[in-house]
Amino acid sequence: MSRGPHTGADGVVRCPWPGDDPLYVAYHDTEWGVPEYDDRALFEKLILDGFQAGLSWITILRKRDNFRRAFDDFDPAKIARYDADKIAELMNDVGIVRNRAKIEGAIGSAKAWLKIQDEGPGFSKLLWDFVGGAPKVNSFKTTAGVPASTPLSVKISKDLAARGFKFVGPTIVYAFMQAVGMVNDHLVDCHCHARCGQMTKPARRSAAPTRSTSRLSAARRPA
């Protein structure tokens, strides 16, 4: 179903998908589409998008703090060492999505992430090189024009899968690209469209980053 921009209860024009849900609106306004270059933050988002498969993003967003607690703040070095006892613990954690394949997929993806960090080129650079280091800005007027996947998301999907990442199909990858600002898919009349590339995401981590933290010097469910 095609939908145009939505004027919220606060009078601000936005993409239609967050509606007037305060949590969703805050995510739309401060995170979705804002360019993210931090290796760890990109890893976290990709893993959460994998857990979203078959669900709505708002479900994952409401559980995000639980996921961060359960998955050691998405520290890939720790996740890569998860054993059968830890998997069993996660399968009993009602605060997250309890799916064994996705949990085991996160462990495999953490190992793949560590290899990229150790051997190069670094996760952030790997991803952003696909778009030349800067967001691709689209100009969609309604959600009808927003694709579920693109030839580029297919290419990135194949690359990540070949490196050992799990739950990285083309649709998941495109949702990820939208969320981390590799593409700007805010509708043109949304208040975020013009300013998205100049925004910075709110900091949250106090923990020291793992390995490299390289920084480059919808009709469909958003993610």
C-alpha positions as MATLAB code, in Angstrom:
seq = 'MSRGPHTGADGVVRCPWPGDDPLYVAYHDTEWGVPEYDDRALFEKLILDGFQAGLSWITILRKRDNFRRAFDDFDPAKIARYDADKIAELMNDVGIVRNRAKIEGAIGSAKAWLKIQDEGPGFSKLLWDFVGGAPKVNSFKTTAGVPASTPLSVKISKDLAARGFKFVGPTIVYAFMQAVGMVNDHLVDCHCHARCGQMTKPARRSAAPTRSTSRLSAARRPA';
ca = [
       0.000    0.000    0.000;
       1.350    3.387   -1.004;
       1.486    5.966    1.740;
       2.633    9.548    1.680;
       4.149   11.583    4.504;
       2.366   11.755    7.842;
       1.836   14.884    9.922;
       2.290   13.863   13.525;
       0.406   15.002   16.579;
       3.253   17.466   17.110;
       2.664   19.011   13.690;
       5.911   17.657   12.219;
       5.846   15.978    8.802;
       7.485   12.529    8.808;
       7.596    9.257    6.947;
       4.346    7.409    7.719;
       5.722    4.243    9.307;
       6.385    5.453   12.882;
       2.890    6.875   13.206;
       2.617    8.632   16.572;
       4.322    5.947   18.686;
       6.798    7.964   20.824;
       9.525    5.318   20.743;
       9.193    4.830   16.997;
       9.055    8.584   16.336;
      12.241    9.138   18.357;
      13.983    6.355   16.435;
      12.836    7.820   13.115;
      13.914   11.341   14.044;
      17.302   10.614   15.602;
      18.597    7.301   14.235;
      17.000    5.952   11.059;
      18.924    7.101    8.023;
      21.611    8.943    9.977;
      25.021    7.842    8.637;
      26.702    5.405   11.037;
      30.432    4.718   10.653;
      31.215    2.943   13.907;
      32.249   -0.693   13.469;
      30.590   -1.929   16.656;
      27.362   -0.006   16.113;
      27.121   -1.360   12.570;
      27.614   -4.895   13.867;
      24.874   -4.450   16.449;
      22.435   -3.125   13.868;
      23.111   -5.961   11.441;
      22.551   -8.559   14.161;
      19.323   -6.922   15.287;
      18.098   -6.782   11.699;
      18.733  -10.501   11.497;
      16.599  -11.045   14.590;
      13.902   -8.896   12.993;
      13.428  -11.352   10.110;
       9.762  -12.354   10.120;
       8.903   -9.723   12.739;
       8.297   -5.975   12.803;
      11.135   -3.599   13.646;
       9.160   -2.007   16.479;
       9.162   -5.415   18.203;
      12.961   -5.468   18.116;
      13.241   -1.801   19.046;
      11.185   -2.389   22.191;
      13.507   -5.244   23.122;
      16.754   -3.535   22.101;
      17.958   -2.794   25.619;
      17.251   -6.413   26.578;
      19.264   -7.585   23.585;
      22.167   -5.339   24.577;
      22.153   -6.791   28.070;
      21.817  -10.372   26.907;
      24.460  -10.087   24.194;
      27.162   -8.344   26.247;
      26.521   -4.955   24.664;
      27.111   -6.579   21.269;
      30.809   -7.094   21.886;
      31.794   -9.359   18.963;
      34.800  -10.818   20.795;
      32.517  -12.045   23.593;
      29.748  -13.242   21.305;
      32.210  -15.238   19.195;
      33.046  -17.270   22.329;
      29.468  -18.152   23.258;
      29.119  -21.852   24.029;
      26.214  -24.257   24.456;
      25.552  -23.027   28.008;
      25.301  -19.432   26.845;
      23.012  -20.398   23.968;
      20.778  -22.227   26.443;
      20.760  -19.139   28.665;
      19.709  -16.955   25.733;
      17.015  -19.426   24.730;
      15.522  -18.982   28.201;
      15.691  -15.174   28.145;
      12.128  -13.883   27.719;
      13.426  -10.364   27.070;
      14.765  -11.210   23.607;
      13.645  -13.119   20.530;
      14.375  -16.734   21.400;
      15.343  -18.277   18.092;
      18.223  -20.744   18.119;
      19.122  -20.270   14.459;
      19.336  -16.505   14.899;
      21.370  -16.813   18.101;
      23.801  -19.206   16.439;
      23.831  -16.903   13.417;
      24.905  -13.998   15.642;
      27.829  -16.079   16.896;
      28.899  -16.876   13.339;
      28.561  -13.238   12.333;
      30.676  -12.144   15.298;
      33.460  -14.463   14.142;
      33.201  -13.041   10.623;
      33.313   -9.482   12.002;
      36.455  -10.218   14.009;
      38.172  -11.610   10.932;
      37.400   -8.444    8.978;
      38.756   -6.339   11.821;
      41.915   -8.434   12.165;
      42.700   -8.965    8.511;
      41.156   -5.847    7.008;
      39.574   -3.747    5.753;
      37.466   -3.136    8.880;
      33.696   -3.524    8.935;
      32.796    0.132    8.469;
      35.128    0.650    5.547;
      34.012   -2.593    3.926;
      30.392   -1.496    3.986;
      30.792    2.164    3.134;
      33.106    1.449    0.216;
      30.082   -0.089   -1.525;
      28.524    3.398   -1.690;
      31.719    5.377   -2.150;
      31.870    6.435    1.499;
      28.796    8.680    1.403;
      25.035    8.115    1.549;
      23.042    7.584   -1.622;
      20.195   10.098   -1.403;
      16.877    8.997   -2.866;
      13.840   11.164   -3.541;
      10.767    9.080   -2.916;
       7.455   10.896   -2.526;
       5.512    7.891   -1.209;
       6.366    4.515    0.226;
       5.336    2.904   -3.062;
       8.673    3.846   -4.593;
      10.815    2.450   -1.779;
      12.304   -0.913   -2.815;
      12.542   -4.002   -0.647;
      15.985   -4.736   -2.078;
      18.271   -3.433   -4.809;
      21.062   -4.824   -6.983;
      23.508   -3.254   -4.534;
      21.911   -4.898   -1.507;
      22.124   -8.201   -3.389;
      25.829   -7.583   -3.978;
      26.496   -6.692   -0.348;
      24.433   -9.661    0.804;
      26.526  -12.044   -1.260;
      29.758  -10.505    0.023;
      28.731  -10.727    3.673;
      27.431  -14.271    3.313;
      30.684  -15.354    1.669;
      32.541  -13.944    4.678;
      30.456  -16.002    7.106;
      27.729  -13.583    8.155;
      24.297  -15.088    8.758;
      20.815  -13.689    8.169;
      22.079  -11.205    5.607;
      19.680  -11.696    2.721;
      19.175   -8.819    0.253;
      16.016   -7.544    1.973;
      17.617   -7.555    5.419;
      20.694   -5.855    4.004;
      18.648   -3.120    2.321;
      16.734   -2.435    5.537;
      20.122   -2.234    7.267;
      21.432    0.174    4.598;
      18.430    2.433    5.151;
      18.799    2.401    8.916;
      22.535    3.159    9.002;
      22.307    5.886    6.387;
      24.054    4.182    3.499;
      20.917    5.209    1.624;
      18.636    8.077    2.614;
      15.125    6.756    2.093;
      13.239    9.344    4.108;
      10.408   10.625    1.925;
      11.304   13.962    0.340;
       8.699   15.844    2.375;
       9.821   14.280    5.671;
      11.592   16.761    7.902;
      14.558   14.382    8.172;
      15.246   14.033    4.451;
      17.251   17.203    3.896;
      19.139   17.174    7.192;
      19.776   13.468    7.661;
      23.345   13.498    6.365;
      24.330   16.278    8.771;
      22.906   14.585   11.863;
      24.862   12.483   14.340;
      23.401    9.564   16.235;
      23.028    9.846   20.007;
      25.942    8.245   21.836;
      25.122    5.465   24.264;
      28.178    3.306   24.860;
      30.483    3.792   27.794;
      32.328    0.527   27.204;
      35.607    0.555   25.347;
      35.235   -0.570   21.731;
      36.438   -3.993   20.649;
      39.330   -4.154   18.184;
      39.172   -1.432   15.573;
      36.473    1.218   15.679;
      37.184    2.529   12.231;
      35.399    5.737   11.294;
      35.393    6.903    7.725;
      37.692   10.080    7.924;
       7.921    1.941    4.506;
       5.673    0.197    2.575;
       8.149   -2.307    3.901;
       9.122   -2.596    7.550;
      11.852   -0.115    8.412;
      14.790   -1.311   10.440;
];
